[in-house]
Amino acid sequence: MKIPVLNIGQFRESAPLNDVYVNSFSNHIQLNKHLINRPHTHNFYLCVLFTEGTGTHEIDFNSYSINPGKVFFLKPGQTHFWKFETPPEGFIFFHSQEFYDLKFLGHTINSFPFFGSYQNPPVLQLDSQKLNDLKSKFRDVYTEYLQTHLLRELKIINTLNNIYIELTRVYTADINLEKLTSPNYSNILENLENLINIHFYKEKFPKFYADKLNISTKHLNRVVKQTINKTTNQLIFERVILEAKRMIVHSHDNLATIADTLEFSDYAYFSKFFKSKTGMTPLGFRKKYFYKTNLK
């Protein structure tokens, strides 16, 4: 595949800190337009707050509107790109998993719901009051990033953690916390998604993943059903389809080669499978995607 994978070292504006980057959004896109002017992915966790501007943000083939108060979260490996209708402004920061997890040994970055399951929406809309509150915190971390004061890194990580906590409270405001799935089920789901990401090319049946997790297939299906109301098969097939879409539009491989890479027995079976899940053939999806992109 030809999707560029960007790393934190490619983005620098002030005296660098290991594994973290902070900037105003307008400055970020001006400095890095050569890196982000086409669909790409990252090897880090990203958070952006928009205070001005409109447009669309496509994340793994799902389109979201950009407007003031919108917050986006991206995990490593997700493909995305921006398309702006009016000039954007706001703040952006990203960091490696180690930058956060090594500072908070009792709490990992994936514990935040927007960075947990891939089933959780990667977007949040803030009301005007919360936007003002969070804008101040984003500005504080950006100001600190530009300085070289004593304990700079410690202040940055503490401010980022505070931002994540505030965003989590808004993100979960409509959730009955007493009815949340048990932490054990959430951990199984997270581990399942990680295993699927590693093995989905070759392993497309639930039993393989249940064995890896040392639980029965029946219990695995129960966990997935109770946490996200889907089946294990659905999760596996969704990951296969996502990768197929990425390869169809971001690589120059012919469709038969893509079918082979995804370890389907032949192109006819791959095409039938793809159409059953998306409503169109791989060729039809490629044509529709590029037609839509050219209209933008």
C-alpha positions in Angstrom: 0.0 0.0 0.0 1.1 3.6 -0.7 -0.6 5.4 2.2 2.1 7.5 3.9 2.7 6.9 7.5 3.7 10.1 9.3 5.8 10.1 12.5 6.2 12.8 15.2 9.8 13.5 14.1 8.5 15.0 10.9 6.6 17.8 12.7 8.8 20.3 14.5 8.2 23.9 15.4 10.0 24.6 18.7 12.7 22.9 20.8 11.6 19.3 20.4 10.4 17.1 23.2 10.5 13.3 22.7 7.3 11.9 21.4 5.0 14.9 21.6 4.0 17.8 19.3 1.7 20.8 19.9 0.7 23.6 17.6 -2.0 26.0 16.6 -4.0 24.4 13.7 -3.5 27.1 11.2 0.3 27.1 11.8 0.3 23.3 11.7 -1.2 23.0 8.2 0.9 25.9 6.9 4.2 24.3 8.1 3.2 20.8 7.1 1.1 21.1 4.0 3.6 19.0 2.1 3.0 16.1 4.6 -0.8 16.3 5.0 -2.1 17.4 1.5 -3.3 13.8 0.8 -4.7 10.9 2.8 -2.2 9.6 5.3 -2.0 7.7 8.5 0.1 8.2 11.7 2.0 6.1 14.3 0.8 8.3 17.2 -2.4 9.5 19.0 -3.8 12.8 17.8 -6.3 15.3 19.2 -7.5 18.5 17.4 -9.9 21.2 18.6 -11.5 23.5 16.0 -12.3 27.0 17.1 -13.0 28.4 13.6 -13.5 27.1 10.1 -15.7 24.6 8.2 -15.2 21.6 6.0 -15.1 17.9 6.1 -12.8 15.4 7.9 -12.7 11.9 6.4 -11.5 9.1 8.8 -11.4 5.6 7.5 -14.0 6.4 4.8 -16.4 8.1 7.2 -17.0 11.8 6.7 -17.5 14.2 9.5 -18.3 17.9 9.4 -15.8 20.5 10.7 -17.1 23.4 12.6 -16.2 25.5 15.7 -16.3 23.3 18.8 -15.6 20.0 17.0 -12.9 17.8 18.5 -11.4 14.8 16.6 -9.4 11.9 18.0 -7.2 9.6 15.9 -5.5 6.4 16.9 -2.4 5.0 15.2 -3.1 3.4 11.9 -6.3 5.3 11.0 -6.3 6.9 7.6 -7.6 10.5 7.3 -7.5 13.8 5.4 -9.0 17.3 5.7 -11.0 19.3 3.2 -11.7 22.9 4.3 -14.4 25.3 2.9 -13.4 28.2 5.2 -10.0 28.9 6.9 -9.6 26.7 10.0 -8.2 27.6 13.4 -7.8 25.8 16.7 -5.1 23.6 18.3 -3.6 20.2 17.6 -1.4 17.9 19.6 -0.2 14.4 19.2 2.1 12.0 21.1 3.2 8.5 21.2 1.6 5.8 23.4 4.8 5.7 25.4 4.8 9.4 26.1 1.5 9.0 28.0 1.6 5.4 29.4 5.1 5.7 30.9 3.9 8.8 32.9 0.7 7.3 34.2 1.5 3.6 35.0 -2.0 3.0 36.5 -3.9 4.5 33.5 -3.2 3.9 29.8 -4.1 6.1 26.9 -6.5 3.5 25.6 -8.5 3.8 28.8 -10.0 7.0 27.5 -13.2 6.0 25.5 -12.3 8.0 22.4 -9.0 6.1 22.2 -10.5 2.7 23.3 -12.6 0.6 21.0 -12.6 1.5 17.3 -16.4 1.2 17.6 -16.4 4.5 19.6 -16.9 7.7 17.5 -13.7 9.6 16.9 -15.5 13.0 17.2 -17.1 15.2 19.8 -19.1 18.4 19.6 -18.6 21.0 22.4 -21.1 23.6 23.3 -20.0 27.3 23.4 -19.2 27.3 27.2 -17.2 24.1 27.1 -15.4 25.3 23.9 -14.2 28.4 25.8 -13.1 26.3 28.8 -11.2 23.8 26.6 -9.8 26.4 24.3 -8.0 28.0 27.3 -6.5 24.6 28.3 -5.3 23.9 24.7 -3.8 27.4 24.6 -2.0 26.8 27.9 -0.3 23.6 26.6 0.6 25.2 23.4 2.2 28.2 25.2 4.2 25.8 27.4 5.3 23.8 24.4 6.8 27.0 22.9 8.8 27.7 26.0 11.9 26.1 27.6 11.0 26.5 31.3 12.0 24.2 34.1 9.8 21.0 34.2 8.3 21.8 30.8 7.6 18.2 29.9 5.9 17.5 33.2 3.6 20.5 32.9 2.7 19.5 29.3 1.8 15.9 30.2 -0.3 17.1 33.2 -2.2 19.6 31.1 -2.8 17.1 28.3 -4.1 14.6 30.9 -6.4 17.3 32.3 -7.7 18.0 28.8 -8.3 14.3 28.2 -10.3 14.1 31.5 -12.5 17.0 30.6 -13.1 15.7 27.1 -14.0 12.2 28.6 -16.6 13.8 30.9 -18.3 15.5 27.9 -17.9 12.4 25.8 -19.6 10.2 28.4 -22.1 12.8 29.6 -25.1 10.9 28.1 -24.0 7.5 29.3 -25.4 5.8 32.4 -22.2 5.0 34.2 -23.9 2.3 36.3 -24.7 0.4 33.2 -21.3 0.5 31.6 -19.8 -2.8 30.6 -17.5 -4.4 33.2 -13.8 -3.5 32.8 -13.0 -7.2 32.1 -15.3 -7.2 29.1 -13.8 -3.9 27.9 -10.3 -5.4 28.2 -11.3 -8.5 26.2 -12.8 -6.3 23.5 -9.7 -4.1 23.3 -7.4 -7.2 23.1 -9.7 -8.8 20.5 -9.5 -5.7 18.3 -5.7 -5.7 18.7 -5.5 -9.3 17.7 -7.8 -8.7 14.7 -5.5 -5.9 13.5 -2.6 -8.3 13.6 -4.1 -11.5 12.2 -7.1 -10.5 10.0 -5.3 -11.2 6.7 -5.1 -14.8 7.5 -7.5 -15.5 10.3 -11.1 -14.8 9.6 -13.0 -17.0 12.0 -13.8 -16.3 15.7 -12.4 -19.5 17.1 -8.8 -18.4 16.3 -9.3 -15.2 18.4 -11.1 -17.0 21.2 -8.2 -19.5 21.5 -5.7 -16.6 21.6 -7.7 -15.0 24.4 -8.0 -18.3 26.3 -11.8 -18.1 26.3 -14.5 -20.1 24.5 -16.0 -18.8 21.2 -19.4 -18.6 22.9 -18.0 -16.4 25.7 -16.2 -14.2 23.2 -19.4 -13.7 21.2 -21.2 -12.8 24.5 -18.6 -10.2 25.3 -18.8 -8.6 21.9 -22.6 -8.6 21.9 -22.9 -7.0 25.3 -20.2 -4.4 24.7 -21.0 -3.2 21.2 -24.1 -5.2 20.1 -22.2 -6.9 17.3 -20.9 -10.4 16.6 -17.2 -11.4 16.5 -17.7 -12.2 12.8 -18.9 -8.7 12.2 -15.8 -7.2 13.8 -13.5 -9.4 11.7 -15.4 -8.7 8.5 -15.5 -5.0 9.2 -11.7 -4.9 9.6 -11.2 -6.9 6.3 -13.5 -4.5 4.5 -11.7 -1.4 5.9 -8.4 -2.7 4.7 -9.9 -3.7 1.3 -11.2 -0.1 0.9 -7.8 1.4 1.9 -6.0 -0.8 -0.7 -8.6 -0.2 -3.4 -8.3 3.6 -3.2 -4.7 4.2 -1.9 -2.7 1.6 -3.8 -2.0 1.0 -7.4 -2.5 -2.7 -7.2 -5.0 -4.3 -9.4 -8.1 -5.8 -7.7 -7.0 -9.4 -8.2 -3.7 -8.6 -6.4 -5.7 -7.0 -3.5 -7.8 -10.1 -3.3 -4.7 -12.2 -3.1 -3.1 -9.9 -0.5 -6.2 -10.3 1.7 -5.9 -14.1 1.3 -9.1 -14.7 -0.6 -9.1 -17.8 -2.7 -9.8 -15.8 -5.9 -11.1 -12.4 -7.1 -14.6 -13.7 -7.7 -15.0 -14.7 -4.1 -13.5 -11.4 -2.9 -15.8 -9.4 -5.1 -18.8 -11.3 -3.9 -17.8 -10.8 -0.3 -17.1 -7.1 -0.7 -20.4 -6.5 -2.5 -22.3 -8.3 0.3 -20.9 -6.0 2.9 -20.8 -2.7 1.0 -23.5 -3.0 -1.7 -21.0 -2.5 -4.5 -18.2 -4.3 -6.2 -14.6 -3.4 -5.6 -14.3 -1.8 -9.0 -17.6 0.2 -8.4 -16.2 1.4 -5.1 -13.0 2.6 -6.6 -14.8 4.5 -9.4 -17.3 6.0 -6.9 -14.6 7.1 -4.5 -12.5 8.9 -7.1 -15.6 10.5 -8.7 -16.6 11.8 -5.2 -13.0 13.0 -4.5 -12.8 14.8 -7.8 -16.0 16.7 -7.1 -14.6 18.1 -3.9 
